[in-house]
Amino acid sequence: LEVEHRSSELWLRYAEFEMRNEFINHARNVLDRAVQILPRVDFLWYKYVYVEEMVGDIPKCRAVFERWMKWMPDDNAWLSFARFETRCGYMDRAEAVMRHYVNAYPSARAFLKFAKWAEFEAKNASLARTIYEAALSELEPEEVKQARVFKQFASFEERQGENERARLIYKHALELLNLGDSGQIRD
């Protein structure tokens, strides 16, 4: 490490060496130093939160996730944080993480991931519906005009047994995206 302190692979191997030799606290310290020196290397963060969760130090794991989120990582990191909170039984905190993610990255992709999380992981259909509706109203017009936003919203409504709502969403998408004349749409 004195020769090449910017090598993320070397930091990871050092932490794993400490863990193999049952020096967990040493590994935790190594990973803490590694993420301070290399904060943009996601796999070091993943390993760090894994070790903290494995040890059972939930508050420390949460603090590591919060430190990581300040660096605005990719989508999967935010989802990992929400899933961690879900595993710990804190659905309100998990929802807050996902809301923070959508505020940090206000895009169709973020809204759709949040809605999918709400439906499948949080098992909250009303929250998912609210998120889809917010996506249509809060996003920029060019973001809303993506067919996948409407498709996923309509598919969600079909899974919920709301076929009439799904039909209206498809009809609204056709009108908004100019995919067909209103005379060609059959009721």
VEXROMI-665413 format. One record per atom (N, C-alpha, C): chain; residue in one letter; x negated, y, z negated. Coordinates in steps of 0.2 Angstrom, whole numbers. Example, Ala and Ser with C-alpha at 12.3 -4.5 7.8 and 13.67 -1.06 7.14 Angstrom:
<pts>
+--------+--------+-------+-------+-------+
| chaine | residu |    px |    py |    pz |
+--------+--------+-------+-------+-------+
|      A |      a |   -66 |   -28 |   -39 |
|      A |      a |   -62 |   -22 |   -39 |
|      A |      a |   -66 |   -16 |   -39 |
|      A |      s |   -64 |   -11 |   -35 |
|      A |      s |   -68 |    -5 |   -36 |
|      A |      s |   -64 |     0 |   -39 |
+--------+--------+-------+-------+-------+
</pts>
This chain:
<pts>
+--------+--------+-------+-------+-------+
| chaine | residu |    px |    py |    pz |
+--------+--------+-------+-------+-------+
|      A |      l |    -4 |    -6 |     0 |
|      A |      l |     0 |     0 |     0 |
|      A |      l |    -4 |     6 |     0 |
|      A |      e |   -10 |     6 |    -3 |
|      A |      e |   -15 |    12 |    -2 |
|      A |      e |   -17 |    13 |     5 |
|      A |      v |   -17 |     8 |     9 |
|      A |      v |   -20 |     9 |    16 |
|      A |      v |   -14 |    11 |    20 |
|      A |      e |    -8 |     8 |    19 |
|      A |      e |    -2 |     9 |    24 |
|      A |      e |     4 |    10 |    20 |
|      A |      h |     5 |    16 |    16 |
|      A |      h |    10 |    17 |    12 |
|      A |      h |    17 |    18 |    16 |
|      A |      r |    17 |    19 |    22 |
|      A |      r |    23 |    20 |    26 |
|      A |      r |    26 |    14 |    29 |
|      A |      s |    23 |     8 |    28 |
|      A |      s |    25 |     2 |    31 |
|      A |      s |    31 |    -1 |    26 |
|      A |      s |    37 |    -1 |    29 |
|      A |      s |    43 |    -3 |    26 |
|      A |      s |    42 |   -10 |    25 |
|      A |      e |    40 |   -14 |    30 |
|      A |      e |    39 |   -21 |    29 |
|      A |      e |    35 |   -23 |    23 |
|      A |      l |    29 |   -19 |    22 |
|      A |      l |    25 |   -21 |    17 |
|      A |      l |    28 |   -20 |    10 |
|      A |      w |    32 |   -14 |     9 |
|      A |      w |    36 |   -13 |     3 |
|      A |      w |    41 |   -18 |     2 |
|      A |      l |    44 |   -21 |     7 |
|      A |      l |    49 |   -26 |     6 |
|      A |      l |    46 |   -33 |     4 |
|      A |      r |    40 |   -34 |     7 |
|      A |      r |    36 |   -40 |     5 |
|      A |      r |    34 |   -40 |    -2 |
|      A |      y |    32 |   -34 |    -4 |
|      A |      y |    29 |   -33 |   -11 |
|      A |      y |    35 |   -34 |   -16 |
|      A |      a |    41 |   -31 |   -15 |
|      A |      a |    47 |   -32 |   -19 |
|      A |      a |    49 |   -39 |   -19 |
|      A |      e |    49 |   -43 |   -14 |
|      A |      e |    51 |   -50 |   -14 |
|      A |      e |    46 |   -54 |   -17 |
|      A |      f |    39 |   -52 |   -17 |
|      A |      f |    34 |   -56 |   -21 |
|      A |      f |    35 |   -55 |   -28 |
|      A |      e |    37 |   -49 |   -30 |
|      A |      e |    38 |   -48 |   -37 |
|      A |      e |    45 |   -52 |   -40 |
|      A |      m |    50 |   -53 |   -35 |
|      A |      m |    56 |   -56 |   -37 |
|      A |      m |    54 |   -64 |   -37 |
|      A |      r |    50 |   -66 |   -33 |
|      A |      r |    49 |   -73 |   -33 |
|      A |      r |    45 |   -75 |   -39 |
|      A |      n |    41 |   -71 |   -42 |
|      A |      n |    37 |   -72 |   -48 |
|      A |      n |    41 |   -70 |   -54 |
|      A |      e |    47 |   -69 |   -53 |
|      A |      e |    52 |   -67 |   -59 |
|      A |      e |    50 |   -61 |   -62 |
|      A |      f |    48 |   -56 |   -59 |
|      A |      f |    47 |   -50 |   -62 |
|      A |      f |    52 |   -45 |   -59 |
|      A |      i |    58 |   -46 |   -61 |
|      A |      i |    63 |   -42 |   -58 |
|      A |      i |    63 |   -34 |   -59 |
|      A |      n |    61 |   -32 |   -65 |
|      A |      n |    60 |   -25 |   -66 |
|      A |      n |    55 |   -22 |   -62 |
|      A |      h |    49 |   -26 |   -61 |
|      A |      h |    44 |   -23 |   -56 |
|      A |      h |    47 |   -23 |   -49 |
|      A |      a |    51 |   -27 |   -47 |
|      A |      a |    54 |   -27 |   -40 |
|      A |      a |    58 |   -21 |   -40 |
|      A |      r |    62 |   -20 |   -45 |
|      A |      r |    67 |   -14 |   -45 |
|      A |      r |    63 |    -7 |   -44 |
|      A |      n |    57 |    -7 |   -48 |
|      A |      n |    53 |    -1 |   -48 |
|      A |      n |    50 |     0 |   -41 |
|      A |      v |    48 |    -6 |   -38 |
|      A |      v |    45 |    -6 |   -31 |
|      A |      v |    50 |    -3 |   -26 |
|      A |      l |    56 |    -6 |   -26 |
|      A |      l |    61 |    -4 |   -22 |
|      A |      l |    63 |     4 |   -23 |
|      A |      d |    63 |     6 |   -29 |
|      A |      d |    64 |    13 |   -31 |
|      A |      d |    59 |    17 |   -27 |
|      A |      r |    53 |    16 |   -28 |
|      A |      r |    47 |    20 |   -25 |
|      A |      r |    48 |    19 |   -17 |
|      A |      a |    50 |    13 |   -15 |
|      A |      a |    50 |    13 |    -7 |
|      A |      a |    55 |    17 |    -4 |
|      A |      v |    61 |    17 |    -8 |
|      A |      v |    66 |    22 |    -5 |
|      A |      v |    65 |    29 |    -6 |
|      A |      q |    61 |    31 |   -11 |
|      A |      q |    59 |    38 |   -11 |
|      A |      q |    54 |    40 |    -6 |
|      A |      i |    50 |    35 |    -4 |
|      A |      i |    45 |    37 |     1 |
|      A |      i |    48 |    36 |     8 |
|      A |      l |    52 |    31 |     9 |
|      A |      l |    55 |    29 |    16 |
|      A |      l |    63 |    30 |    15 |
|      A |      p |    66 |    35 |    14 |
|      A |      p |    73 |    36 |    13 |
|      A |      p |    77 |    34 |    19 |
|      A |      r |    75 |    34 |    25 |
|      A |      r |    78 |    33 |    31 |
|      A |      r |    78 |    25 |    33 |
|      A |      v |    75 |    21 |    29 |
|      A |      v |    74 |    14 |    31 |
|      A |      v |    80 |    10 |    27 |
|      A |      d |    85 |     9 |    31 |
|      A |      d |    91 |     6 |    28 |
|      A |      d |    90 |    -1 |    24 |
|      A |      f |    86 |    -5 |    27 |
|      A |      f |    85 |   -12 |    24 |
|      A |      f |    82 |   -12 |    17 |
|      A |      l |    78 |    -6 |    16 |
|      A |      l |    76 |    -6 |     9 |
|      A |      l |    81 |    -4 |     4 |
|      A |      w |    86 |     0 |     7 |
|      A |      w |    92 |     2 |     2 |
|      A |      w |    96 |    -4 |     1 |
|      A |      y |    97 |    -8 |     6 |
|      A |      y |   101 |   -14 |     6 |
|      A |      y |    98 |   -19 |     1 |
|      A |      k |    92 |   -20 |     1 |
|      A |      k |    88 |   -24 |    -4 |
|      A |      k |    89 |   -21 |   -11 |
|      A |      y |    88 |   -15 |   -11 |
|      A |      y |    88 |   -12 |   -18 |
|      A |      y |    95 |   -12 |   -21 |
|      A |      v |   100 |   -11 |   -18 |
|      A |      v |   107 |   -12 |   -21 |
|      A |      v |   109 |   -19 |   -22 |
|      A |      y |   106 |   -24 |   -18 |
|      A |      y |   107 |   -31 |   -19 |
|      A |      y |   104 |   -33 |   -25 |
|      A |      v |    98 |   -31 |   -26 |
|      A |      v |    94 |   -33 |   -33 |
|      A |      v |    98 |   -30 |   -39 |
|      A |      e |   100 |   -24 |   -38 |
|      A |      e |   104 |   -21 |   -44 |
|      A |      e |   110 |   -24 |   -45 |
|      A |      e |   114 |   -26 |   -40 |
|      A |      e |   120 |   -30 |   -41 |
|      A |      e |   119 |   -37 |   -44 |
|      A |      m |   113 |   -40 |   -41 |
|      A |      m |   112 |   -47 |   -43 |
|      A |      m |   110 |   -47 |   -51 |
|      A |      v |   107 |   -41 |   -53 |
|      A |      v |   105 |   -41 |   -60 |
|      A |      v |   111 |   -39 |   -64 |
|      A |      g |   116 |   -36 |   -61 |
|      A |      g |   122 |   -35 |   -65 |
|      A |      g |   122 |   -28 |   -68 |
|      A |      d |   118 |   -24 |   -66 |
|      A |      d |   118 |   -17 |   -68 |
|      A |      d |   122 |   -13 |   -63 |
|      A |      i |   129 |   -13 |   -64 |
|      A |      i |   134 |   -10 |   -60 |
|      A |      i |   133 |    -2 |   -59 |
|      A |      p |   132 |     1 |   -65 |
|      A |      p |   131 |     9 |   -65 |
|      A |      p |   125 |    11 |   -61 |
|      A |      k |   119 |     7 |   -62 |
|      A |      k |   113 |     8 |   -58 |
|      A |      k |   114 |     7 |   -51 |
|      A |      c |   118 |     2 |   -49 |
|      A |      c |   119 |     0 |   -42 |
|      A |      c |   123 |     6 |   -39 |
|      A |      r |   128 |     8 |   -42 |
|      A |      r |   132 |    13 |   -40 |
|      A |      r |   128 |    20 |   -39 |
|      A |      a |   124 |    21 |   -44 |
|      A |      a |   119 |    27 |   -43 |
|      A |      a |   115 |    26 |   -37 |
|      A |      v |   112 |    20 |   -35 |
|      A |      v |   108 |    19 |   -30 |
|      A |      v |   112 |    20 |   -23 |
|      A |      f |   118 |    18 |   -23 |
|      A |      f |   122 |    19 |   -17 |
|      A |      f |   124 |    27 |   -16 |
|      A |      e |   125 |    30 |   -22 |
|      A |      e |   126 |    37 |   -21 |
|      A |      e |   120 |    41 |   -19 |
|      A |      r |   114 |    39 |   -21 |
|      A |      r |   108 |    42 |   -19 |
|      A |      r |   107 |    41 |   -11 |
|      A |      w |   109 |    35 |    -9 |
|      A |      w |   109 |    33 |    -2 |
|      A |      w |   113 |    37 |     2 |
|      A |      m |   119 |    38 |     0 |
|      A |      m |   124 |    41 |     4 |
|      A |      m |   123 |    49 |     5 |
|      A |      k |   118 |    52 |     1 |
|      A |      k |   116 |    58 |     2 |
|      A |      k |   112 |    59 |     8 |
|      A |      w |   109 |    54 |    10 |
|      A |      w |   105 |    53 |    17 |
|      A |      w |   109 |    52 |    23 |
|      A |      m |   116 |    52 |    22 |
|      A |      m |   121 |    51 |    28 |
|      A |      m |   119 |    45 |    32 |
|      A |      p |   119 |    39 |    29 |
|      A |      p |   117 |    33 |    33 |
|      A |      p |   122 |    31 |    38 |
|      A |      d |   121 |    25 |    41 |
|      A |      d |   126 |    23 |    46 |
|      A |      d |   133 |    21 |    43 |
|      A |      d |   137 |    19 |    48 |
|      A |      d |   144 |    17 |    45 |
|      A |      d |   144 |    11 |    41 |
|      A |      n |   139 |     6 |    42 |
|      A |      n |   139 |     0 |    38 |
|      A |      n |   137 |     1 |    31 |
|      A |      a |   133 |     6 |    30 |
|      A |      a |   131 |     8 |    23 |
|      A |      a |   137 |    10 |    19 |
|      A |      w |   141 |    14 |    22 |
|      A |      w |   147 |    17 |    19 |
|      A |      w |   152 |    11 |    17 |
|      A |      l |   153 |     6 |    22 |
|      A |      l |   157 |     1 |    21 |
|      A |      l |   154 |    -4 |    16 |
|      A |      s |   148 |    -5 |    15 |
|      A |      s |   145 |    -9 |    10 |
|      A |      s |   146 |    -6 |     3 |
|      A |      f |   146 |     1 |     3 |
|      A |      f |   147 |     4 |    -4 |
|      A |      f |   155 |     3 |    -6 |
|      A |      a |   159 |     4 |    -1 |
|      A |      a |   166 |     3 |    -2 |
|      A |      a |   168 |    -4 |    -4 |
|      A |      r |   164 |    -9 |    -1 |
|      A |      r |   165 |   -16 |    -3 |
|      A |      r |   162 |   -18 |    -9 |
|      A |      f |   157 |   -15 |   -11 |
|      A |      f |   154 |   -15 |   -18 |
|      A |      f |   159 |   -13 |   -23 |
|      A |      e |   162 |    -7 |   -22 |
|      A |      e |   167 |    -5 |   -27 |
|      A |      e |   173 |    -9 |   -27 |
|      A |      t |   175 |   -12 |   -22 |
|      A |      t |   181 |   -17 |   -21 |
|      A |      t |   179 |   -23 |   -25 |
|      A |      r |   173 |   -26 |   -24 |
|      A |      r |   171 |   -32 |   -28 |
|      A |      r |   171 |   -31 |   -36 |
|      A |      c |   169 |   -24 |   -38 |
|      A |      c |   169 |   -23 |   -45 |
|      A |      c |   176 |   -21 |   -47 |
|      A |      g |   181 |   -21 |   -43 |
|      A |      g |   188 |   -20 |   -45 |
|      A |      g |   190 |   -13 |   -46 |
|      A |      y |   186 |    -8 |   -43 |
|      A |      y |   188 |    -1 |   -43 |
|      A |      y |   190 |     1 |   -36 |
|      A |      m |   197 |     0 |   -35 |
|      A |      m |   200 |     1 |   -28 |
|      A |      m |   200 |     9 |   -27 |
|      A |      d |   201 |    13 |   -32 |
|      A |      d |   202 |    20 |   -32 |
|      A |      d |   195 |    23 |   -30 |
|      A |      r |   190 |    20 |   -33 |
|      A |      r |   183 |    22 |   -31 |
|      A |      r |   181 |    20 |   -24 |
|      A |      a |   183 |    14 |   -22 |
|      A |      a |   182 |    12 |   -15 |
|      A |      a |   185 |    17 |   -10 |
|      A |      e |   192 |    18 |   -11 |
|      A |      e |   195 |    23 |    -7 |
|      A |      e |   192 |    30 |    -7 |
|      A |      a |   189 |    32 |   -12 |
|      A |      a |   186 |    39 |   -12 |
|      A |      a |   180 |    38 |    -8 |
|      A |      v |   176 |    33 |    -8 |
|      A |      v |   170 |    32 |    -4 |
|      A |      v |   172 |    32 |     3 |
|      A |      m |   177 |    29 |     5 |
|      A |      m |   180 |    29 |    12 |
|      A |      m |   182 |    36 |    14 |
|      A |      r |   185 |    39 |    10 |
|      A |      r |   187 |    46 |    11 |
|      A |      r |   181 |    51 |    12 |
|      A |      h |   176 |    50 |     8 |
|      A |      h |   170 |    54 |     9 |
|      A |      h |   167 |    52 |    15 |
|      A |      y |   167 |    46 |    17 |
|      A |      y |   164 |    44 |    24 |
|      A |      y |   168 |    47 |    30 |
|      A |      v |   174 |    47 |    29 |
|      A |      v |   178 |    51 |    35 |
|      A |      v |   177 |    58 |    35 |
|      A |      n |   176 |    61 |    29 |
|      A |      n |   174 |    68 |    29 |
|      A |      n |   167 |    70 |    31 |
|      A |      a |   163 |    65 |    30 |
|      A |      a |   156 |    66 |    32 |
|      A |      a |   155 |    65 |    40 |
|      A |      y |   159 |    60 |    43 |
|      A |      y |   159 |    59 |    50 |
|      A |      y |   166 |    59 |    52 |
|      A |      p |   169 |    65 |    54 |
|      A |      p |   176 |    66 |    56 |
|      A |      p |   176 |    64 |    63 |
|      A |      s |   177 |    57 |    65 |
|      A |      s |   177 |    55 |    71 |
|      A |      s |   183 |    49 |    72 |
|      A |      a |   185 |    48 |    78 |
|      A |      a |   190 |    42 |    78 |
|      A |      a |   187 |    36 |    76 |
|      A |      r |   181 |    34 |    77 |
|      A |      r |   178 |    28 |    74 |
|      A |      r |   178 |    28 |    66 |
|      A |      a |   177 |    33 |    63 |
|      A |      a |   177 |    33 |    56 |
|      A |      a |   184 |    32 |    53 |
|      A |      f |   189 |    36 |    56 |
|      A |      f |   196 |    35 |    54 |
|      A |      f |   198 |    28 |    55 |
|      A |      l |   196 |    25 |    61 |
|      A |      l |   199 |    18 |    63 |
|      A |      l |   195 |    13 |    58 |
|      A |      k |   189 |    14 |    56 |
|      A |      k |   186 |     9 |    51 |
|      A |      k |   189 |    10 |    44 |
|      A |      f |   191 |    16 |    42 |
|      A |      f |   194 |    17 |    36 |
|      A |      f |   201 |    14 |    36 |
|      A |      a |   205 |    15 |    41 |
|      A |      a |   212 |    12 |    42 |
|      A |      a |   211 |     4 |    42 |
|      A |      k |   206 |     1 |    45 |
|      A |      k |   206 |    -6 |    45 |
|      A |      k |   204 |    -8 |    38 |
|      A |      w |   199 |    -5 |    35 |
|      A |      w |   198 |    -6 |    28 |
|      A |      w |   204 |    -6 |    23 |
|      A |      a |   208 |    -1 |    24 |
|      A |      a |   214 |     0 |    20 |
|      A |      a |   219 |    -6 |    21 |
|      A |      e |   219 |    -8 |    27 |
|      A |      e |   224 |   -13 |    29 |
|      A |      e |   221 |   -20 |    27 |
|      A |      f |   215 |   -22 |    28 |
|      A |      f |   213 |   -29 |    27 |
|      A |      f |   209 |   -30 |    21 |
|      A |      e |   206 |   -25 |    18 |
|      A |      e |   202 |   -26 |    12 |
|      A |      e |   206 |   -23 |     6 |
|      A |      a |   209 |   -17 |     7 |
|      A |      a |   213 |   -15 |     1 |
|      A |      a |   220 |   -17 |     1 |
|      A |      k |   222 |   -20 |     7 |
|      A |      k |   229 |   -23 |     7 |
|      A |      k |   234 |   -18 |     6 |
|      A |      n |   233 |   -12 |     8 |
|      A |      n |   237 |    -6 |     7 |
|      A |      n |   240 |    -3 |    14 |
|      A |      a |   246 |    -6 |    16 |
|      A |      a |   248 |    -4 |    23 |
|      A |      a |   250 |     3 |    23 |
|      A |      s |   253 |     6 |    18 |
|      A |      s |   255 |    13 |    18 |
|      A |      s |   249 |    18 |    18 |
|      A |      l |   244 |    16 |    15 |
|      A |      l |   238 |    20 |    16 |
|      A |      l |   235 |    19 |    23 |
|      A |      a |   235 |    14 |    26 |
|      A |      a |   233 |    13 |    32 |
|      A |      a |   237 |    17 |    37 |
|      A |      r |   243 |    17 |    36 |
|      A |      r |   248 |    21 |    41 |
|      A |      r |   246 |    28 |    40 |
|      A |      t |   245 |    30 |    34 |
|      A |      t |   244 |    37 |    32 |
|      A |      t |   237 |    39 |    36 |
|      A |      i |   232 |    35 |    36 |
|      A |      i |   226 |    36 |    39 |
|      A |      i |   226 |    37 |    47 |
|      A |      y |   230 |    32 |    50 |
|      A |      y |   231 |    33 |    57 |
|      A |      y |   235 |    39 |    59 |
|      A |      e |   240 |    41 |    55 |
|      A |      e |   243 |    47 |    56 |
|      A |      e |   239 |    53 |    55 |
|      A |      a |   234 |    53 |    50 |
|      A |      a |   230 |    58 |    49 |
|      A |      a |   225 |    59 |    55 |
|      A |      a |   223 |    53 |    58 |
|      A |      a |   218 |    53 |    63 |
|      A |      a |   221 |    57 |    69 |
|      A |      l |   228 |    56 |    70 |
|      A |      l |   231 |    59 |    76 |
|      A |      l |   232 |    66 |    75 |
|      A |      s |   232 |    68 |    69 |
|      A |      s |   234 |    76 |    67 |
|      A |      s |   227 |    79 |    66 |
|      A |      e |   222 |    76 |    63 |
|      A |      e |   216 |    80 |    61 |
|      A |      e |   211 |    80 |    66 |
|      A |      l |   210 |    75 |    70 |
|      A |      l |   205 |    75 |    75 |
|      A |      l |   205 |    80 |    80 |
|      A |      e |   200 |    81 |    83 |
|      A |      e |   199 |    86 |    89 |
|      A |      e |   203 |    83 |    95 |
|      A |      p |   206 |    87 |    99 |
|      A |      p |   210 |    84 |   105 |
|      A |      p |   207 |    79 |   109 |
|      A |      e |   200 |    80 |   110 |
|      A |      e |   197 |    75 |   115 |
|      A |      e |   195 |    68 |   111 |
|      A |      e |   195 |    69 |   104 |
|      A |      e |   194 |    63 |   100 |
|      A |      e |   201 |    59 |   100 |
|      A |      v |   206 |    62 |    99 |
|      A |      v |   213 |    59 |    99 |
|      A |      v |   215 |    56 |   106 |
|      A |      k |   212 |    58 |   111 |
|      A |      k |   214 |    56 |   118 |
|      A |      k |   210 |    50 |   119 |
|      A |      q |   208 |    46 |   115 |
|      A |      q |   205 |    39 |   116 |
|      A |      q |   210 |    34 |   115 |
|      A |      a |   211 |    30 |   120 |
|      A |      a |   216 |    25 |   120 |
|      A |      a |   216 |    20 |   114 |
|      A |      r |   210 |    19 |   112 |
|      A |      r |   209 |    14 |   107 |
|      A |      r |   212 |    17 |   100 |
|      A |      v |   213 |    23 |    99 |
|      A |      v |   216 |    26 |    93 |
|      A |      v |   223 |    24 |    93 |
|      A |      f |   226 |    25 |    99 |
|      A |      f |   234 |    23 |    99 |
|      A |      f |   234 |    15 |    99 |
|      A |      k |   230 |    12 |   103 |
|      A |      k |   231 |     5 |   103 |
|      A |      k |   230 |     2 |    96 |
|      A |      q |   225 |     4 |    92 |
|      A |      q |   224 |     1 |    85 |
|      A |      q |   230 |     3 |    81 |
|      A |      f |   233 |     9 |    82 |
|      A |      f |   238 |    11 |    78 |
|      A |      f |   245 |     7 |    79 |
|      A |      a |   246 |     6 |    86 |
|      A |      a |   252 |     2 |    88 |
|      A |      a |   251 |    -5 |    86 |
|      A |      s |   245 |    -8 |    86 |
|      A |      s |   244 |   -15 |    84 |
|      A |      s |   245 |   -16 |    77 |
|      A |      f |   243 |   -11 |    73 |
|      A |      f |   244 |   -11 |    66 |
|      A |      f |   252 |   -11 |    64 |
|      A |      e |   256 |    -7 |    68 |
|      A |      e |   263 |    -7 |    67 |
|      A |      e |   266 |   -13 |    69 |
|      A |      e |   263 |   -16 |    74 |
|      A |      e |   266 |   -23 |    76 |
|      A |      e |   265 |   -28 |    71 |
|      A |      r |   259 |   -28 |    68 |
|      A |      r |   257 |   -33 |    63 |
|      A |      r |   262 |   -32 |    56 |
|      A |      q |   264 |   -26 |    56 |
|      A |      q |   268 |   -24 |    50 |
|      A |      q |   276 |   -25 |    51 |
|      A |      g |   277 |   -27 |    58 |
|      A |      g |   284 |   -29 |    60 |
|      A |      g |   288 |   -23 |    62 |
|      A |      e |   284 |   -17 |    63 |
|      A |      e |   288 |   -11 |    65 |
|      A |      e |   287 |   -10 |    72 |
|      A |      n |   291 |   -14 |    76 |
|      A |      n |   290 |   -14 |    83 |
|      A |      n |   293 |    -8 |    86 |
|      A |      e |   298 |    -5 |    84 |
|      A |      e |   300 |     1 |    86 |
|      A |      e |   295 |     7 |    85 |
|      A |      r |   292 |     7 |    80 |
|      A |      r |   287 |    12 |    79 |
|      A |      r |   281 |    11 |    84 |
|      A |      a |   279 |     5 |    85 |
|      A |      a |   274 |     3 |    90 |
|      A |      a |   276 |     5 |    97 |
|      A |      r |   282 |     4 |    98 |
|      A |      r |   284 |     7 |   105 |
|      A |      r |   284 |    14 |   106 |
|      A |      l |   286 |    18 |   101 |
|      A |      l |   285 |    25 |   101 |
|      A |      l |   278 |    27 |   101 |
|      A |      i |   273 |    24 |    98 |
|      A |      i |   266 |    26 |    98 |
|      A |      i |   264 |    25 |   105 |
|      A |      y |   265 |    19 |   108 |
|      A |      y |   263 |    18 |   115 |
|      A |      y |   266 |    23 |   120 |
|      A |      k |   272 |    25 |   119 |
|      A |      k |   276 |    30 |   123 |
|      A |      k |   272 |    37 |   122 |
|      A |      h |   271 |    38 |   116 |
|      A |      h |   267 |    45 |   115 |
|      A |      h |   260 |    45 |   118 |
|      A |      a |   257 |    39 |   118 |
|      A |      a |   250 |    38 |   121 |
|      A |      a |   251 |    39 |   129 |
|      A |      l |   256 |    36 |   132 |
|      A |      l |   257 |    37 |   139 |
|      A |      l |   258 |    44 |   141 |
|      A |      e |   262 |    48 |   137 |
|      A |      e |   263 |    55 |   139 |
|      A |      e |   257 |    59 |   137 |
|      A |      l |   253 |    58 |   132 |
|      A |      l |   248 |    62 |   130 |
|      A |      l |   242 |    61 |   135 |
|      A |      l |   241 |    54 |   137 |
|      A |      l |   235 |    53 |   141 |
|      A |      l |   237 |    53 |   148 |
|      A |      n |   243 |    55 |   150 |
|      A |      n |   245 |    56 |   157 |
|      A |      n |   244 |    49 |   161 |
|      A |      l |   246 |    44 |   158 |
|      A |      l |   245 |    37 |   162 |
|      A |      l |   251 |    35 |   166 |
|      A |      g |   256 |    39 |   165 |
|      A |      g |   262 |    37 |   169 |
|      A |      g |   267 |    43 |   169 |
|      A |      d |   271 |    43 |   174 |
|      A |      d |   277 |    48 |   174 |
|      A |      d |   282 |    45 |   169 |
|      A |      s |   285 |    50 |   165 |
|      A |      s |   290 |    48 |   160 |
|      A |      s |   296 |    44 |   164 |
|      A |      g |   297 |    45 |   170 |
|      A |      g |   302 |    41 |   174 |
|      A |      g |   300 |    34 |   175 |
|      A |      q |   294 |    32 |   174 |
|      A |      q |   292 |    26 |   175 |
|      A |      q |   292 |    22 |   169 |
|      A |      i |   292 |    25 |   163 |
|      A |      i |   292 |    22 |   157 |
|      A |      i |   299 |    19 |   156 |
|      A |      r |   300 |    12 |   154 |
|      A |      r |   306 |     9 |   153 |
|      A |      r |   307 |     9 |   145 |
|      A |      d |   313 |    10 |   143 |
|      A |      d |   315 |    10 |   136 |
|      A |      d |   317 |     3 |   134 |
+--------+--------+-------+-------+-------+
</pts>
